[in-house]
Structure formats: C-alpha cells, structure tokens
Amino acid sequence: MVFLNGKFLPLEDAKIPVLDRGFIFGDGVYELVPVYARVPFRLDEHLARLERSLGETRIRNPYTRAQWRDVIFRLVDEQPFEDQGVYFQVTRGVAKRDHAFPKNVEPTVFMMSNPLVNPPREQVEKGAAAVSAQDYRWQRCDIKSISLIGNCLLRQLSAESDAAETLLFRDGKLTEASASNVFAVKRGVILSPEKDRRILPGITYDLIAELASANGMPIEFRDVAEAEVRAADELWVSSSSKEVLAIVELDGRRIGDGAPGPLFRRMYELYQDFKHKVMRAGKREAVSA
Ligand SMILES: Cc1ncc(COP(=O)(O)O)c(C=O)c1O
C-alpha cells in the first residue's frame, strides 16, 4: 500500500495528473526516513527538515506534525516487512504550466515504504570506493528538493566506475557526496563542512555529531580542503540508508591504509548501539545520544 493525497491504495492505482508541478518542474521536496523493526528512526528530526524545506520553497504544508506522524505510522504498519525506508514527497500541486506559483492549489502528497537496504556486511567491513567530481549543483543544496538531476548525473559517474559514491568539491573545498554527507579523519579529529547552503543538513550527519560529542571523539565543523580529503587518514560517508560507511579508495588511490579505520569502527558501533536503543524505546519515544 502507498499513500496519495489522503488515501491508502495499491501502488498500481496511485496516479497523478501529468500537469503536477513535481512532474513538470521538479517543484517539490521530499524525505526518506529509515525504519528499524517498525520504529521510525529520528522521525521528528526528519519532519522538522521537511517543514523547513517546505518553508524555504513556500509550498504549503498540508499536515500538522501529528498528522504526518499518524500517516507514517499507518503506512509502516501496512507493510509486510520490518525494516523500511519511508519515502514521502510534497509537490506544489497541479496547475497549468507556468513557472510562477499557481494560486489556490492543493499540494500533492505521495508516500511509499520499501524494504530498507543498508550496506552489506562485507562493505561495512572492507569499506567502499568513491570517485570525485566538481560540485556543479545549485546554491541551495540545503533544501531537500526532488529536482535531483545534478545529483543523478554525479552519482552516475561513480556507478560507471563501480564505486559507491561521488564525493564533491566546490571551489577547492569538500561539500558532500551525491546522496550522502562526508567526514574526513586526520590525526584523530573528525572533520566535516559546516551546515550551510552548500550541503544537505543530514539527519545522520547530526547524529554522528551527537554521538562523537557524547563519547569524547573530537569533531570539528569547518571548511575541508580537497587536499585534506585526499590525504585523510579515514573518509566516511553518511546517510539514512548507508548509515556510516568507510571510503577506502578515492579516484583509484588508497585512503589511509586502505581499510576502515579505528574511528570509523568506533562510530559504526556507537551508531548500531544507538539504533538498538531506539528500537527498545519504541516508536513514540524520542531518544538522544
Ligand atoms: C545530497 C545528500 N546529502 C546528504 C544526505 C544524507 O542525509 P540523511 O542523513 O538525512 O539521509 C542525503 C540523503 O539522501 C543526500 O541526498
């Protein structure tokens, strides 16, 4: 079952008009919430980011926080599997094609949940390869927009090299990756760019920051030069589906000693422990690091 504009229905029956501005302009925003053992992970943080994306794009938020939570819980309960990735998007709605905002249209809300695919055990243990590219996306990467053509083109570069991600540099500095945030480790310090308009404020990025601080792991948010990334002792990518994953090869060159490093292993363990704490607490309770 999927959810479309207030109704639960089979995927095959979920249809939208071709003049939906999401289809015509990519004029919409989205979220992806991981769900472990039917417990949505950091749901309030995801809903807060959705509210922010809607506010920044001036798309009317059709639901209250409580209504969002209710439909998400219902959708999760409808699925026959435990670990899920709940995807939801809101577009500006259906209107005659014109760039300027239409008046009095209802936003379109679509929601589906698929089995959650985390990196396989072997990839967690051995690490993954990445390539790099210039970050030529727009200057509002802080908005979780459904207009993802830049991200798709950039991700395809790594797909064609059998690599897990494309790391991005803008003006000689690290921004993020095509679908994840990036952390570098140098001499025991975790480094990552500050949250500004160049990157998506990742929910996993925030959790890594919280876990690092709560467990005495030094972490700094500042500009990270391309040269620092290439000479890092460790590189990690983070996202709701990848969780935290070590990058051990960048553009065919080894990072550190070519295996996931000690800080990665510690953070991975903290992340898994935190997940279990959330699952034990159940779906209505917020848990902090
Ligand atoms: C461009 C980009 N950056 C970062 C992230 C990580 O965000 P989160 O940790 O909230 O999944 C994503 C997630 O899809 C993304 O698409």
The ligand as an SDF file (V2000), in Angstrom:
LIG
                    3D

 16 16  0  0  0  0  0  0  0  0999 V2000
   22.7380   15.1520   -1.1910 C   0  0  0  0  0  0  0  0  0  0  0  0
   22.5470   14.4420    0.1080 C   0  0  0  0  0  0  0  0  0  0  0  0
   23.3340   14.7680    1.1410 N   0  0  0  0  0  0  0  0  0  0  0  0
   23.2200   14.1540    2.3380 C   0  0  0  0  0  0  0  0  0  0  0  0
   22.2810   13.1470    2.5510 C   0  0  0  0  0  0  0  0  0  0  0  0
   22.1850   12.4680    3.8920 C   0  0  0  0  0  0  0  0  0  0  0  0
   21.0480   12.8670    4.5910 O   0  0  0  0  0  0  0  0  0  0  0  0
   20.3660   11.9470    5.6890 P   0  0  0  0  0  0  0  0  0  0  0  0
   21.4290   11.5810    6.6720 O   0  0  0  0  0  0  0  0  0  0  0  0
   19.3250   12.8150    6.2850 O   0  0  0  0  0  0  0  0  0  0  0  0
   19.8190   10.7570    4.9850 O   0  0  0  0  0  0  0  0  0  0  0  0
   21.4300   12.7950    1.5070 C   0  0  0  0  0  0  0  0  0  0  0  0
   20.4060   11.7600    1.7300 C   0  0  0  0  0  0  0  0  0  0  0  0
   19.7330   11.2960    0.8800 O   0  0  0  0  0  0  0  0  0  0  0  0
   21.5560   13.4610    0.2540 C   0  0  0  0  0  0  0  0  0  0  0  0
   20.7520   13.1400   -0.7720 O   0  0  0  0  0  0  0  0  0  0  0  0
  1  2  1  0
  2  3  1  0
  2 15  2  0
  3  4  2  0
  4  5  1  0
  5  6  1  0
  5 12  2  0
  6  7  1  0
  7  8  1  0
  8  9  2  0
  8 10  1  0
  8 11  1  0
 12 13  1  0
 12 15  1  0
 13 14  2  0
 15 16  1  0
M  END
$$$$
